[in-house]
Every structure is written in C-alpha cells, then in structure tokens.
Amino acid sequence: MANEPILKLELYLVRHGQSQGNVGYEGCEPTEDDLWDPKLTGLGQKQADLLGKRFSEIPLDCVIASPYSRATETGYAVVTQQPENGSHVLELHPLFCECGTGDPPGKTLEEIQKTYPNTCLAPGAEGFERLVYCDETNDDEERLARGRKMIGYLLDRFQHGEKVMVAAHACFNTFLIFAALGLTTDLPFDFSNGNTGLTKIRFYEKGSNRYGDTVLVYHNDQSHLYLPFKGVQLDET
C-alpha cells in the first residue's frame, strides 16, 4: 500500500465582502478615513456573515487578515462564528494589504481593537507601528515577490496540517495564488476573486502526494451566498 500523503497546510484565501470602495460614494459625503479605508456595505456585511456561517462548524487553527477595515471585518465575521475548538482571535498582518494603495495613514492595533477587540498582531508584524503597507509599485514582479514572501511565511509557520484562513483583497490574492502555484506573471490569464470568493489550496510534504506537492482544490467559491440564504446576491465588484 502506498504511503498516505502528508498534509502541511490547508490554506483558505478569501477576498473581503463588498466594500463602499467597490460601489462608490454617490449621494454621500465620505470622510478621509472612508476614502483610504473603505468599510463594508450592507451587502458586504451580509456576505461576510454568510462566510462566517459557512465556517461555523469548520474549526480553523488560525485566521489572519489585512488590517484594512473591509478585510478585518470579513475575517472577524469568521472568528466570531467559529466552533468552540476553532480560532477566536483574528491576527493582523500588513503584508497582506492590497496592491496599489499608495501611502495611506494606517491605524494602530489599539485603534483597530476599539472596533474589533479580539484582534492581535500576527507574528512577524511587530515592526509595524501603524498597520498598513505602502504599495505604490506598478511592477507585477514586485507584487509577486511579496506574494511569494507571504506564502513562505505561512509555510514556515504551519507545517502540521493546520487549517488557516487569510482574508485579504482581490488583486493581492491573485499574486498569492500565483505564488502558491509557482506561476509567473507572463501567463495570458488571470484569477477572478469575487466578494468573499474562497480559494482552497493544500500544501503537502515534498514528494508525499502523487498528485503534486501543491493542490488547488477550488477557486473563487461563493456557494455560501446561494440559496438557502435568500435575498443575498452575488456580485462582481
């Protein structure tokens, strides 16, 4: 009998729920904070809540989020609905921030904890006083390099089959997926990441899995937004 494959990490990448930045501010006066750090819309909050319900019986060993409000609120909806043996604290790491963000002011952990008390710094994020990462580059190779760094970070931290979720953003999640799968930026295709779209990737000990060391199980799964959850729509923003 062949040896069983040895799972190192089961990774769930999720994009945040619909944010005000996705749909714009027509008819209202956004604050400066709203403009650099858009919050979830009412629909986005429902999407995040349904994502949390999806994982309410799936214990996660760790949930990490970008410190932007839209990603933090999405990850928070998951940890607050975790089963007893799941993860109930949301870790924040600025290097999961979105691409092309310029140089925003950011928030401190203490400021974020006023809204999301069960949050902490992820290991390795201690050097960031204000939890934000300035990404002004238009160079896909630089973004892919950050994606590779963060996939390496996860694989260094988790090596015993842990279930880990990262709540981040459409653009940077694409580079994380490219990095995880060993892809390059010159390929003539892209990955779509809808609001709360979920991507599951399994990483195995080298050579232990006959189908490859890295397996893309599914991508951009939004089935938690379908019936029987009536009235919650999918969108492409």
C-alpha positions in Angstrom: 0.0 0.0 0.0 1.3 3.5 -0.9 2.1 5.9 1.9 -0.5 8.4 2.8 0.2 12.0 1.6 1.5 14.2 4.4 -0.5 17.5 4.6 1.5 20.5 5.7 -1.1 23.3 5.4 -4.7 23.7 4.2 -5.0 27.3 3.2 -8.2 29.3 2.6 -7.7 32.6 0.8 -10.8 34.8 0.8 -11.5 38.3 -0.6 -13.3 40.7 1.6 -17.1 41.4 1.3 -18.4 44.2 -0.9 -16.9 47.5 0.2 -18.0 51.0 -0.3 -14.9 51.4 -2.4 -16.3 48.8 -4.8 -19.6 50.6 -5.4 -18.6 54.3 -4.9 -19.9 57.1 -2.7 -22.6 58.6 -4.9 -25.1 60.5 -2.8 -23.0 60.7 0.3 -20.0 62.6 1.6 -17.2 60.2 2.6 -14.7 61.1 5.2 -11.0 61.0 4.6 -10.9 57.7 6.6 -13.7 56.3 4.3 -11.7 57.1 1.2 -8.4 55.5 2.2 -10.0 52.7 4.2 -13.5 51.8 2.8 -15.8 49.9 5.0 -18.1 47.0 4.0 -21.5 47.9 2.6 -24.7 46.4 4.0 -24.4 43.7 1.3 -20.8 43.2 2.2 -21.7 42.7 5.8 -24.2 40.0 4.8 -21.6 38.3 2.6 -19.1 38.3 5.5 -21.7 36.9 7.9 -22.6 34.1 5.5 -18.9 33.3 5.1 -18.7 33.0 8.9 -21.7 30.7 8.9 -20.0 28.5 6.3 -17.1 28.0 8.7 -19.2 27.8 11.9 -18.7 24.1 12.0 -15.2 24.0 10.5 -12.6 24.7 13.1 -9.7 26.8 11.8 -6.3 26.9 13.5 -5.6 30.5 12.6 -7.4 33.4 10.8 -5.2 36.2 9.5 -6.4 39.4 7.8 -5.2 42.5 6.1 -5.6 45.4 8.6 -7.8 47.3 6.1 -11.4 47.5 7.6 -13.0 45.6 4.7 -10.7 42.6 5.2 -10.6 42.9 9.0 -14.4 42.9 9.2 -14.6 39.9 6.9 -12.1 37.9 9.0 -13.8 39.0 12.2 -17.1 37.6 11.0 -15.4 34.2 10.7 -13.6 34.1 14.1 -16.8 35.3 15.9 -18.7 32.3 14.5 -16.0 29.6 14.9 -16.9 26.5 16.9 -15.5 26.0 20.4 -12.4 24.3 19.1 -11.7 26.9 16.4 -9.8 30.1 16.3 -11.5 33.1 18.1 -8.7 35.7 17.7 -8.1 37.5 14.4 -4.4 38.1 13.6 -3.5 41.2 11.5 -0.5 41.4 9.1 0.1 44.5 6.9 1.9 42.5 4.2 -1.5 41.1 3.2 -2.6 44.6 2.3 -4.0 45.4 -1.2 -1.8 46.3 -4.1 -1.6 49.9 -5.4 -2.5 51.5 -2.1 -0.1 54.4 -2.2 0.9 55.7 1.2 -2.2 55.7 3.5 -2.0 56.8 7.1 -2.9 53.4 8.6 -4.2 52.6 12.1 -2.5 51.3 15.2 -3.5 48.0 16.7 -5.1 49.9 19.7 -7.3 51.9 17.2 -8.4 48.7 15.4 -9.1 47.0 18.7 -11.7 49.6 19.6 -13.9 48.2 16.9 -12.5 44.6 16.8 -11.4 43.7 20.3 -10.4 40.1 19.5 -7.5 41.1 17.3 -3.8 40.9 17.7 -0.6 41.3 15.7 0.4 38.3 13.6 3.9 37.0 14.4 6.3 39.0 12.2 4.1 42.1 12.1 5.6 43.6 15.3 7.7 46.1 13.4 4.7 48.0 12.0 3.6 50.8 14.4 0.7 51.7 12.0 -0.8 48.6 10.5 -0.5 49.4 6.8 1.8 48.5 3.9 2.6 51.1 1.3 2.4 49.5 -2.2 2.9 52.1 -4.8 4.5 49.8 -7.4 3.0 49.0 -10.8 5.5 46.2 -11.2 3.8 42.8 -11.1 7.1 41.1 -10.4 7.4 43.1 -7.1 3.9 42.2 -6.2 4.6 38.5 -7.0 7.7 38.7 -4.8 5.6 39.9 -1.9 3.1 37.0 -2.6 6.0 34.5 -2.5 7.2 36.0 0.7 3.9 35.6 2.4 3.3 32.1 1.1 6.7 31.3 2.5 5.7 32.9 5.8 2.6 30.7 6.0 4.5 27.6 5.2 7.2 28.4 7.7 4.6 28.9 10.5 2.3 26.0 9.7 3.7 22.6 8.9 1.4 20.1 10.6 -1.8 20.1 8.5 -3.3 23.3 10.1 -6.4 24.9 8.5 -5.6 28.6 8.0 -7.7 31.4 6.5 -6.3 34.6 5.1 -8.8 37.4 4.5 -7.3 39.9 2.0 -8.0 41.6 -1.3 -8.8 40.7 -5.0 -5.5 41.9 -6.5 -3.1 40.6 -3.9 -4.9 37.3 -3.5 -4.2 36.8 -7.2 -0.5 37.2 -6.6 -0.7 34.9 -3.5 -2.4 32.2 -5.8 0.3 32.7 -8.5 3.0 32.4 -5.8 1.4 29.3 -4.2 1.1 27.5 -7.6 4.5 28.5 -8.8 3.1 30.6 -11.7 4.8 33.6 -13.4 3.4 37.0 -14.3 3.8 36.5 -18.1 0.9 33.9 -18.3 -2.1 35.0 -20.5 -4.8 34.6 -17.9 -5.9 35.9 -14.5 -7.8 34.7 -11.5 -11.2 36.2 -10.7 -11.8 37.0 -7.0 -15.4 37.9 -6.2 -16.5 39.3 -2.9 -16.0 36.6 -0.2 -14.9 34.3 -3.0 -12.9 31.5 -1.4 -9.9 29.7 -2.7 -8.6 26.5 -1.1 -5.0 25.3 -1.6 -3.4 22.3 0.0 0.4 22.0 0.6 1.9 18.6 1.1 5.3 17.4 2.2 7.6 17.2 -0.8 7.0 14.0 -2.8 4.4 12.6 -0.4 1.4 13.3 -2.6 1.2 11.5 -6.0 -0.8 14.4 -7.5 1.8 17.1 -6.6 3.1 19.0 -3.6 0.6 21.8 -4.1 -3.1 21.2 -5.0 -5.6 23.9 -5.9 -8.8 22.3 -4.5 -11.2 25.1 -5.7 -11.1 28.8 -6.6 -13.5 31.7 -6.1 -16.2 29.5 -4.5 -19.1 31.7 -3.4 -21.6 28.9 -2.7 -22.3 30.3 0.8 -24.1 33.2 -1.0 -26.5 31.0 -2.8 -29.8 29.6 -1.6 -31.0 28.7 1.1 -29.7 32.2 2.1 -32.5 34.0 0.3 -32.1 37.7 -0.6 -28.3 37.8 -0.7 -26.9 38.4 -4.2 -23.6 37.6 -5.8 -21.9 40.5 -7.5 -18.7 41.0 -9.4 -17.4 44.2 -7.7 
